[in-house]
Amino acid sequence: MSKIKYLSVFILAFTAYISFTNFGVWTYLPIIFSFGFLPILELFFKPNAKNSDLEEKKELKKDSYFNAVLFATVPIQLGLLIFFLFSIQDNLSTFEFIGRVVSLGVLCGILGINVGHELGHRTNRFQQFLGEILLLTSLETHFLPYHNSGHHYNVATPRDPATARKGELVFVFWFRSQIGSYFQAWQIEKNKLQKNGQHFFSFSNRMIVYTFAQLGLLLTIYFTFNLKTMMAFLAASVFGILMLETVNYIEHYGLLRILKENGNYERVKPYHSWNSNHIIGRSMLFELSRHSDHHYKASKHYQLLDALPNSPQMITGYPGMMLLALIPPLWFKIMHKQLEEFKATS
């Protein structure tokens, strides 16, 4: 499969097209594909922990293909969003209406937020801008300042709202993480502006720019279409955000860094993130599931991420783990055992 495997994300885009052009159960095809077909398919493939060697990584780093795949998601996400806004005008049953909303929600979570996350880590301003556009389509623009300057510094500590505590319900975590990260994003921008001698109430404040952009998008949809369409897009965005928060939940569940005597936490290590080498989830999510290495060195592009030997391992890929998180008794039983086994061997 090599690098071709990353094109698999466009299968999801195609399922969304089918959803927006068909009726009945077909309107649910993206979620059936993502959380029905993929978790089952994942069970038939063994985890692949193979890493590229140094020479291969030099070639991978120079290969523009990997950026091109990411860049291609931007017009596709924008095009499917516009297509959705028109498709929701069809004479739909409630069942079909919900199906199309959920379908856009899956796109918001995977193409919008996940690819926006990858591009948001880039130092190139144009690439970061593309990430901002994708996050805007999911109404999750505060993710960028919070994630890069908050989550990556405070992960696996009580200071980080996006680190799930042992025994915490995912449904409670959704709200704690989303609300906490939003307010942290404002604080991060405030601190940054003060440090640079800039005014809080200015367009140097990314959170102000992002807020106007999101309100502008919602109002544009409202005046171009109607309130129903705007609310449908808002609901789809919320679904995508809940997908993000479920991913956040599984990525660091129950893992904590040690607080040193000097009041600082130990450096982020590979064992502060759950890792998954299951190939389906890796391919569809641009190696997000090699999360231990992502946190160990956040500047690494997705195609360069490694499977680190001293990282805790998930029992399956992200799609299956997300479903498991929605069944708390089963999640706690499995993950608490995983936690204990990892602690015993580390």
C-alpha positions as CSV (number, residue, x, y, z in Angstrom):
1,M,0.0,0.0,0.0
2,S,2.9,2.4,0.9
3,K,1.9,6.0,0.5
4,I,-1.2,5.3,-1.5
5,K,-2.9,4.2,1.8
6,Y,-3.4,7.9,2.7
7,L,-5.8,8.3,-0.2
8,S,-8.3,6.1,1.7
9,V,-9.6,9.2,3.4
10,F,-11.2,10.2,0.1
11,I,-13.4,7.1,0.2
12,L,-15.0,8.8,3.2
13,A,-15.5,11.9,1.0
14,F,-17.2,9.7,-1.6
15,T,-19.5,8.2,0.9
16,A,-20.6,11.7,1.9
17,Y,-21.3,12.5,-1.7
18,I,-23.5,9.4,-1.9
19,S,-25.3,10.5,1.3
20,F,-26.0,14.0,-0.1
21,T,-27.4,12.6,-3.4
22,N,-29.4,9.7,-2.1
23,F,-32.2,9.0,0.3
24,G,-33.2,6.5,3.0
25,V,-30.4,4.5,4.8
26,W,-27.9,5.8,2.2
27,T,-27.9,9.1,4.0
28,Y,-26.1,7.4,6.8
29,L,-23.3,5.8,4.7
30,P,-20.4,7.9,6.1
31,I,-21.1,6.9,9.7
32,I,-21.8,3.3,8.7
33,F,-18.5,3.2,6.8
34,S,-16.5,4.9,9.6
35,F,-17.9,3.2,12.7
36,G,-19.4,0.0,11.3
37,F,-17.3,-1.2,8.4
38,L,-13.8,0.1,9.5
39,P,-13.8,-1.2,13.1
40,I,-14.7,-4.7,11.8
41,L,-12.1,-4.5,9.0
42,E,-9.5,-3.4,11.5
43,L,-9.9,-6.7,13.4
44,F,-8.5,-8.6,10.4
45,F,-5.3,-6.7,10.2
46,K,-2.4,-7.0,12.7
47,P,-0.9,-3.8,14.1
48,N,2.1,-2.7,12.0
49,A,4.8,-1.2,14.1
50,K,7.4,-1.0,11.3
51,N,9.2,2.4,11.2
52,S,11.0,4.0,8.3
53,D,14.8,4.1,8.5
54,L,16.8,7.4,8.3
55,E,17.4,7.2,4.6
56,E,13.7,6.5,3.9
57,K,12.7,9.4,6.1
58,K,14.9,11.8,4.2
59,E,13.0,10.8,1.0
60,L,9.6,10.9,2.8
61,K,10.4,14.4,4.1
62,K,11.2,15.7,0.6
63,D,8.2,14.0,-1.1
64,S,5.5,16.6,-1.9
65,Y,2.9,13.9,-2.3
66,F,2.2,13.9,1.4
67,N,1.4,17.6,1.5
68,A,-0.6,17.4,-1.7
69,V,-2.9,14.8,-0.1
70,L,-3.5,17.1,2.8
71,F,-4.0,20.2,0.6
72,A,-6.6,18.2,-1.6
73,T,-8.8,17.8,1.5
74,V,-9.4,21.6,1.6
75,P,-11.4,22.0,-1.6
76,I,-13.1,18.7,-1.1
77,Q,-14.3,19.6,2.4
78,L,-15.4,23.1,1.2
79,G,-17.1,21.6,-1.8
80,L,-18.9,19.0,0.2
81,L,-20.0,21.5,2.8
82,I,-21.6,23.7,0.1
83,F,-23.1,20.6,-1.5
84,F,-24.6,19.7,1.9
85,L,-26.1,23.1,2.3
86,F,-28.0,22.7,-0.9
87,S,-28.8,19.0,-0.3
88,I,-30.5,19.8,3.0
89,Q,-33.1,21.8,1.0
90,D,-34.4,18.5,-0.5
91,N,-37.8,17.1,0.6
92,L,-36.3,14.9,3.3
93,S,-37.9,12.8,6.0
94,T,-36.6,13.4,9.6
95,F,-34.6,10.2,9.3
96,E,-32.9,11.4,6.1
97,F,-32.3,14.9,7.4
98,I,-30.5,13.5,10.5
99,G,-28.6,11.2,8.2
100,R,-27.2,14.0,6.1
101,V,-26.4,16.1,9.2
102,V,-24.5,13.2,10.8
103,S,-22.7,12.6,7.5
104,L,-21.4,16.2,7.4
105,G,-20.5,15.8,11.0
106,V,-18.2,12.9,10.2
107,L,-16.5,15.0,7.6
108,C,-16.1,17.8,10.1
109,G,-14.4,15.5,12.5
110,I,-12.1,13.7,10.0
111,L,-11.4,16.2,7.2
112,G,-12.2,19.4,9.0
113,I,-10.6,18.9,12.5
114,N,-8.1,16.1,12.0
115,V,-6.5,17.5,8.8
116,G,-6.8,21.0,10.3
117,H,-4.8,19.6,13.3
118,E,-2.0,18.3,11.1
119,L,-1.8,21.5,9.1
120,G,-2.1,23.6,12.2
121,H,1.2,22.2,13.5
122,R,3.0,23.5,10.4
123,T,5.3,26.5,10.6
124,N,4.5,27.5,7.1
125,R,1.9,30.3,7.3
126,F,0.0,29.2,4.2
127,Q,-0.3,25.6,5.4
128,Q,-1.4,26.8,8.8
129,F,-4.0,29.0,7.0
130,L,-5.4,26.0,5.2
131,G,-5.7,24.3,8.6
132,E,-7.6,27.3,9.9
133,I,-10.0,27.1,6.9
134,L,-10.7,23.4,7.7
135,L,-11.2,24.1,11.4
136,L,-13.6,26.9,10.4
137,T,-15.8,24.4,8.5
138,S,-16.2,22.6,11.8
139,L,-16.6,25.8,14.0
140,E,-13.6,24.6,16.0
141,T,-11.1,27.4,15.3
142,H,-10.1,27.9,18.9
143,F,-8.5,24.4,18.6
144,L,-5.3,25.8,17.0
145,P,-4.1,28.2,19.8
146,Y,-5.3,25.9,22.5
147,H,-3.9,22.7,21.1
148,N,-0.5,24.0,20.0
149,S,0.2,26.2,23.0
150,G,-1.9,24.6,25.7
151,H,-2.5,20.9,25.2
152,H,1.0,20.1,24.0
153,Y,2.5,21.8,27.1
154,N,0.1,20.6,29.7
155,V,-0.9,17.1,28.4
156,A,-1.2,14.4,31.0
157,T,-1.5,16.9,33.8
158,P,-4.5,18.3,35.8
159,R,-3.9,21.6,33.9
160,D,-5.0,20.1,30.6
161,P,-8.8,19.8,30.1
162,A,-8.2,17.5,27.1
163,T,-6.6,14.8,29.2
164,A,-9.2,12.3,30.4
165,R,-8.9,11.2,34.1
166,K,-9.1,7.6,35.1
167,G,-12.7,6.7,35.8
168,E,-14.1,9.8,34.0
169,L,-17.1,9.2,31.8
170,V,-16.6,10.3,28.1
171,F,-19.9,12.1,28.2
172,V,-18.7,14.3,31.1
173,F,-15.3,14.7,29.4
174,W,-16.9,16.1,26.2
175,F,-18.1,19.2,28.1
176,R,-15.1,19.6,30.4
177,S,-12.6,19.4,27.5
178,Q,-14.5,21.6,25.0
179,I,-15.4,24.3,27.5
180,G,-12.0,24.2,29.2
181,S,-10.0,24.3,26.0
182,Y,-12.1,27.2,24.7
183,F,-11.4,29.4,27.7
184,Q,-7.7,28.4,27.7
185,A,-7.4,29.5,24.1
186,W,-8.6,33.0,25.1
187,Q,-6.1,33.0,28.0
188,I,-3.3,31.8,25.7
189,E,-3.9,34.7,23.3
190,K,-4.1,37.2,26.1
191,N,-0.8,36.1,27.5
192,K,0.8,36.1,24.0
193,L,-0.5,39.6,23.2
194,Q,0.7,41.0,26.6
195,K,4.1,39.5,26.0
196,N,4.3,41.2,22.6
197,G,3.0,44.5,23.9
198,Q,-0.2,44.2,21.7
199,H,-3.8,45.1,22.6
200,F,-6.2,42.4,23.5
201,F,-9.1,44.0,21.6
202,S,-7.4,43.9,18.2
203,F,-7.1,41.7,15.1
204,S,-3.8,40.5,16.4
205,N,-5.9,38.4,18.8
206,R,-6.6,35.2,16.8
207,M,-9.6,34.4,19.0
208,I,-11.3,37.6,18.0
209,V,-10.6,36.9,14.3
210,Y,-11.8,33.3,14.6
211,T,-15.0,34.4,16.5
212,F,-15.9,36.9,13.7
213,A,-15.1,34.3,11.1
214,Q,-17.3,31.7,12.6
215,L,-20.2,34.1,13.2
216,G,-19.7,35.4,9.6
217,L,-20.0,31.8,8.3
218,L,-23.1,31.1,10.3
219,L,-24.8,34.4,9.2
220,T,-23.8,33.8,5.6
221,I,-25.5,30.4,5.7
222,Y,-28.6,31.9,7.4
223,F,-29.0,34.8,4.9
224,T,-28.2,32.6,1.9
225,F,-30.5,29.8,2.9
226,N,-32.6,29.9,6.1
227,L,-32.5,29.2,9.8
228,K,-33.1,25.5,9.3
229,T,-30.0,25.1,7.1
230,M,-27.9,27.1,9.6
231,M,-29.0,24.9,12.4
232,A,-28.3,21.8,10.4
233,F,-24.7,23.0,9.8
234,L,-24.4,23.9,13.5
235,A,-25.6,20.4,14.5
236,A,-23.1,18.8,12.1
237,S,-20.3,20.9,13.6
238,V,-21.3,19.8,17.1
239,F,-21.2,16.1,15.9
240,G,-17.7,16.7,14.5
241,I,-16.6,18.3,17.7
242,L,-17.9,15.4,19.7
243,M,-15.8,13.1,17.5
244,L,-12.8,15.2,18.3
245,E,-13.4,15.1,22.0
246,T,-13.9,11.3,21.9
247,V,-10.5,11.0,20.2
248,N,-9.1,13.3,22.9
249,Y,-10.6,11.0,25.5
250,I,-9.0,7.9,24.2
251,E,-5.6,9.4,23.5
252,H,-4.4,10.2,27.0
253,Y,-7.0,8.3,29.2
254,G,-5.7,7.8,32.8
255,L,-2.1,8.8,31.9
256,L,-0.3,11.4,34.2
257,R,3.1,13.0,34.2
258,I,5.0,13.1,37.5
259,L,5.2,16.4,39.4
260,K,8.8,17.1,40.4
261,E,10.0,18.7,43.6
262,N,10.7,22.0,41.8
263,G,7.0,22.3,41.0
264,N,7.4,21.4,37.3
265,Y,6.1,18.3,35.6
266,E,8.4,15.8,33.9
267,R,9.0,16.2,30.2
268,V,6.3,14.7,27.9
269,K,7.4,11.1,27.2
270,P,6.0,8.5,24.8
271,Y,4.3,6.8,27.7
272,H,2.0,9.8,28.2
273,S,-0.1,9.0,25.1
274,W,-1.9,5.8,24.0
275,N,-0.6,4.6,20.7
276,S,-2.2,2.5,18.0
277,N,-0.4,0.9,15.1
278,H,-3.5,-0.5,13.5
279,I,-3.2,0.3,9.8
280,I,-6.8,1.3,8.9
281,G,-7.1,4.0,11.6
282,R,-3.5,5.1,10.9
283,S,-4.2,5.6,7.2
284,M,-7.6,7.3,7.5
285,L,-6.4,9.7,10.1
286,F,-3.0,10.5,8.7
287,E,-1.1,8.7,11.5
288,L,-2.8,10.5,14.3
289,S,-2.9,7.2,16.1
290,R,0.9,7.2,16.4
291,H,0.1,9.7,19.0
292,S,3.0,8.9,21.4
293,D,5.5,10.1,18.8
294,H,3.4,13.1,17.8
295,H,3.5,14.4,21.4
296,Y,7.1,13.4,21.9
297,K,8.0,15.6,18.9
298,A,5.0,17.7,17.6
299,S,6.9,19.2,14.7
300,K,7.1,15.8,12.9
301,H,5.0,15.5,9.8
302,Y,2.6,12.7,9.8
303,Q,4.5,10.4,7.3
304,L,7.6,10.5,9.6
305,L,5.9,9.4,12.9
306,D,7.3,6.3,14.5
307,A,5.9,3.5,16.6
308,L,7.7,3.9,19.9
309,P,8.4,0.8,21.9
310,N,7.8,2.3,25.4
311,S,4.3,3.6,24.7
312,P,1.0,2.1,25.9
313,Q,-0.9,0.3,23.2
314,M,-4.5,0.4,22.3
315,I,-6.2,-2.9,21.7
316,T,-7.6,-1.8,18.3
317,G,-7.6,1.2,16.0
318,Y,-9.2,4.6,16.6
319,P,-12.6,3.8,15.1
320,G,-13.1,0.8,17.4
321,M,-11.7,2.6,20.4
322,M,-14.1,5.5,20.0
323,L,-17.0,3.1,19.9
324,L,-15.7,1.3,23.0
325,A,-15.4,4.7,24.9
326,L,-19.2,5.1,24.4
327,I,-19.8,2.0,26.5
328,P,-18.3,3.1,29.8
329,P,-18.6,-0.2,31.8
330,L,-16.7,-2.1,29.0
331,W,-14.3,0.8,28.5
332,F,-13.3,0.9,32.1
333,K,-13.0,-2.8,32.4
334,I,-10.6,-3.0,29.4
335,M,-8.7,0.2,29.8
336,H,-8.1,-0.1,33.6
337,K,-6.6,-3.5,32.9
338,Q,-4.5,-2.0,30.1
339,L,-3.3,0.7,32.5
340,E,-2.3,-1.8,35.2
341,E,-0.5,-4.0,32.8
342,F,1.4,-1.1,31.3
343,K,2.4,0.2,34.7
344,A,3.6,-3.3,35.7
345,T,5.9,-3.6,32.7
346,S,7.2,0.0,32.5
